[in-house]
Structure formats: structure tokens, C-alpha cells
Amino acid sequence: MTRMQAAPTTTRNMHNCHCCISRWSEAQQTVLEVVMRCDRETNSAVETVGLYGEIDADEFPCKSCVVDARSNEEPFYEVRDYLDNVPSDCLMAIDHTVYVCSYNNIIKSWVLTNTGLVHDRTYEIEQSNRIRDSLMCVSSCPEQALFATGSNHGTINVFDSRSSNKPIRQYRPSYSRYVDKLTMNTKYILSASEDETVTVSVWDQRADRIVKSITIPGERGEYPTCMSMRRDWVCVGNTKKLHMLDLTNDFELVKSYSTEHTETLTGVRLTHGCLITSSYDGTVRISSPTDPPKHIATLCPKIGAIDSMDYLNDTLAIAGGSLVVWRPRNQRV
């Protein structure tokens, strides 16, 4: 991805490949269907994000399209009556498995099949003190099949999804009080807390220590509410703004953007071809990964406030009163 510069009047892609929106070969696309094809002129990978239902490709680049995620077709998978005790940032995925953790210190995994979600495993963290931890958040590193959880007592546990149901390592960030936001990759684990610190701690997994503490701008009470890390960029959401950190430049804050969500942000995912955000306002907004981001579509799943969101392998999962998963119509596990 190219580094973002302070150029408010210029739209620039945040990734090496460009997003070919105006030259689709098909006039109609399906929601969240990511179409990878080769741009014959530049011989580079091109990614386009389709919309739910039928959209005229000629109108798509210049018009906002608000779509009802239930107007044409029900979600491919839906699980109800399970998420009664789940905090707001406790949903993530590795390959075809969705992981959900809860206040009762248990993580459950669900495998996506062609017939629905099938419960796979249950992970439980042993307590070493009289006060029982509550899990507040979870994040994953699909490249290494690892995931990490954060607790209300400041403990971060790392699991290997391929092996034991027990943590493979554990650490505590510098503030060591309350961890309710996580994002990770093969090298770093970033954590944040909804408290007066308004900071993000960067843990180097190889050095096994905190290497950076980042103060996120905002008014009093505007603490980090969601984070996403992809390649050279980290997205941090708080209330209604997104803040971009440059991982290649010591996590320097380079830009902040307002969003059109009407309530606090609860999820953010930066992918190859789009920027996805969710909110307590009950919507998922899809934008272009450009400077500044441009609105593409809005999903309205009608499950009330959206507490958490994740996107991986062309699959979008959201958690609120239910766990709802969308996959392209023409794709099966």
C-alpha cells in the first residue's frame, strides 16, 4: 500500500492494486462478492466489491446505495439464542471457523458448512485467582492460525487453533487493567482499553515486550472502540471516527476520518478492496480503501445494534442479538 499523505482534495488508493469500479465486465453483482480478475492493461490484480441484489454498474461509482440485507435473500447462515452473554468485540474468524467468546470466560468455535454453522470446540481459560476473569475481546492471525483474547483484568491469552484448547502463552499490557480491544498479525498484538488512557499498546511477539504506546486523538470519553491491522496499516475506531496508523513508520498517526455512522463504531476491517465498518446504529458500511474513503454501500441486517463484525474469505459475520453470516450466493464451503 502506498503511504497516505495529507492531500484532502486528492483521492488515492491505500493499496498497490487499484480498484476498478467503473469498468466491470458484468452489470449486476452480488453483495460482498469479491471478484478477483486480471487487468489486461496493467497486468495487476483488480478487486471489485459487489452489492447485494442488482445494481447498475454504470451508476455504482457515483451513487450511494443503501441496501436491505434481507430484502432479497436471507443470510446464508444464522444462529440465534446463543449470543445472550457476549461482549461487543468477541467475534472473529480463521479460515471457515467462527470464534465467539463470552463474559463467562469461554470461547466457542463454529465451523461453516454448506448446511449451516456446526459447533466445533470449546476453549476455557483456567483461573489462577479467586476473581474470575471475563473475556472482553478476541482477535486472530489467520496466517499462523493463532487467536488472542483480552480480559477485564488486563490479561491477554494467545491460542493455537490447530492444537490445544488451552492458551500457549499469556501476557499483560502496560496498563494491566482492562483489555477490551485487540488486533494482531504475525509480529504484533495491539490492545486498547475503554478507560481514561485513550492509548493503544503495541506488543512485539518476538521480543516479548511492549514496544510502543500510542495516544489516539479525541475528546474526553472517546476511547478506542475497534481496531484492524492489515499489512502496513492499522485502523483504530473511536465513537464516529477512524484513525490510520502507519505500521512502517513506527505506528505514526497519519490521518483521521469521520464516518457517517450515527452511533459508536463497533467494528472495522481493512481488506484488499474495501473498508468495512459496523456500528451500534445497526448498519454495516462498505467504503473504498482510498484517501479519503468513499461510500459504496450500506447493509441493514435488522438485528438491532451490531456489537461486533469480522470479514474473511469473502464471508461477513456480524454479532448482535444473533450471529449472522453472509457468503456469496454462488459460493459454498
SULRA-V80648 format. One record per residue. RES is the residue in three letters. OMEGA is omega in degrees with one decimal (999 if undefined). Layout:
BEGIN
RES	OMEGA
RES	OMEGA
END
This chain:
BEGIN
MET	176.7
THR	-177.5
ARG	-179.9
MET	176.5
GLN	179.3
ALA	-179.6
ALA	-172.0
PRO	-177.2
THR	-176.9
THR	177.1
THR	-178.2
ARG	176.4
ASN	178.2
MET	179.8
HIS	-175.4
ASN	178.2
CYS	-179.0
HIS	-174.9
CYS	-176.5
CYS	-177.0
ILE	-171.6
SER	-176.1
ARG	177.8
TRP	176.0
SER	178.1
GLU	-176.6
ALA	-177.7
GLN	-179.5
GLN	-180.0
THR	-175.7
VAL	174.8
LEU	177.1
GLU	-177.2
VAL	-175.5
VAL	177.4
MET	176.4
ARG	-176.7
CYS	174.9
ASP	-173.3
ARG	-177.4
GLU	-175.6
THR	-179.5
ASN	178.9
SER	-179.4
ALA	179.9
VAL	-176.9
GLU	175.3
THR	-178.6
VAL	-179.3
GLY	179.8
LEU	178.6
TYR	179.4
GLY	-173.5
GLU	-179.4
ILE	176.6
ASP	-175.8
ALA	179.9
ASP	-178.7
GLU	-171.2
PHE	-174.4
PRO	-170.5
CYS	-177.7
LYS	174.6
SER	-179.2
CYS	177.1
VAL	-175.2
VAL	176.4
ASP	-173.6
ALA	178.2
ARG	-173.8
SER	-176.2
ASN	-173.8
GLU	177.4
GLU	174.2
PRO	-177.3
PHE	176.7
TYR	174.1
GLU	177.5
VAL	179.3
ARG	174.5
ASP	177.1
TYR	-169.0
LEU	-179.2
ASP	-171.8
ASN	-173.8
VAL	176.5
PRO	-166.6
SER	-175.2
ASP	-172.9
CYS	178.6
LEU	174.8
MET	-175.6
ALA	169.9
ILE	-175.3
ASP	-178.2
HIS	-178.7
THR	177.4
VAL	-180.0
TYR	178.1
VAL	176.6
CYS	-172.3
SER	-179.0
TYR	-177.9
ASN	172.3
ASN	-179.4
ILE	173.2
ILE	176.2
LYS	177.7
SER	-178.9
TRP	-179.0
VAL	176.4
LEU	175.3
THR	179.1
ASN	-179.4
THR	178.2
GLY	177.8
LEU	-178.9
VAL	179.5
HIS	-175.0
ASP	-175.3
ARG	174.5
THR	178.5
TYR	177.5
GLU	-178.0
ILE	178.8
GLU	-179.6
GLN	-179.7
SER	178.6
ASN	-177.0
ARG	-179.5
ILE	-175.8
ARG	175.9
ASP	169.9
SER	179.1
LEU	-175.0
MET	-175.6
CYS	178.9
VAL	176.0
SER	-174.9
SER	170.6
CYS	-175.3
PRO	-178.9
GLU	179.6
GLN	-178.9
ALA	179.1
LEU	168.7
PHE	-176.4
ALA	177.4
THR	175.5
GLY	-175.0
SER	180.0
ASN	176.2
HIS	172.8
GLY	-178.6
THR	174.1
ILE	178.6
ASN	179.7
VAL	-179.2
PHE	169.0
ASP	-174.9
SER	-178.3
ARG	-173.0
SER	-169.5
SER	172.8
ASN	-179.0
LYS	178.7
PRO	176.8
ILE	172.8
ARG	-174.4
GLN	173.7
TYR	179.3
ARG	176.7
PRO	-174.9
SER	-179.2
TYR	169.3
SER	-179.2
ARG	-168.2
TYR	-179.9
VAL	179.7
ASP	173.0
LYS	179.9
LEU	164.0
THR	-174.3
MET	168.6
ASN	-175.5
THR	-176.3
LYS	-171.8
TYR	165.7
ILE	178.2
LEU	-178.6
SER	179.0
ALA	-177.2
SER	176.4
GLU	177.6
ASP	-173.8
GLU	-176.8
THR	-178.4
VAL	-178.1
THR	173.1
VAL	178.6
SER	-179.8
VAL	179.2
TRP	176.6
ASP	-175.1
GLN	-179.3
ARG	178.9
ALA	178.8
ASP	179.2
ARG	173.7
ILE	-178.8
VAL	-177.1
LYS	170.0
SER	-172.9
ILE	175.8
THR	-179.6
ILE	-178.1
PRO	178.6
GLY	177.9
GLU	-179.3
ARG	-180.0
GLY	179.0
GLU	-178.5
TYR	177.1
PRO	-178.7
THR	177.7
CYS	-179.5
MET	175.0
SER	-178.6
MET	177.7
ARG	179.9
ARG	-173.0
ASP	-172.3
TRP	172.1
VAL	175.0
CYS	176.2
VAL	179.0
GLY	172.3
ASN	-176.5
THR	-176.9
LYS	-178.1
LYS	173.3
LEU	179.8
HIS	-176.3
MET	177.6
LEU	179.8
ASP	-177.4
LEU	-178.2
THR	-178.5
ASN	175.7
ASP	177.0
PHE	178.8
GLU	175.0
LEU	-176.5
VAL	-178.0
LYS	171.7
SER	-177.6
TYR	170.8
SER	175.0
THR	179.9
GLU	173.5
HIS	-178.5
THR	177.4
GLU	-177.1
THR	174.8
LEU	178.5
THR	179.8
GLY	174.8
VAL	175.8
ARG	175.8
LEU	-178.0
THR	178.3
HIS	-169.9
GLY	-179.5
CYS	175.6
LEU	-174.9
ILE	177.3
THR	174.7
SER	-173.0
SER	172.1
TYR	178.3
ASP	175.1
GLY	-179.3
THR	170.2
VAL	-178.6
ARG	178.5
ILE	-178.1
SER	176.8
SER	178.2
PRO	-175.5
THR	178.6
ASP	0.3
PRO	176.6
PRO	178.0
LYS	-177.7
HIS	177.7
ILE	-176.2
ALA	175.5
THR	175.4
LEU	179.9
CYS	-172.4
PRO	175.6
LYS	173.5
ILE	-177.0
GLY	-179.3
ALA	177.3
ILE	-176.3
ASP	-174.1
SER	-177.7
MET	172.5
ASP	-179.0
TYR	-179.3
LEU	176.0
ASN	179.1
ASP	-178.5
THR	177.9
LEU	177.5
ALA	175.6
ILE	179.0
ALA	174.3
GLY	171.0
GLY	178.1
SER	169.1
LEU	-176.6
VAL	-177.0
VAL	175.0
TRP	170.0
ARG	176.3
PRO	-177.1
ARG	-174.6
ASN	-177.4
GLN	175.1
ARG	-177.8
VAL	999
END
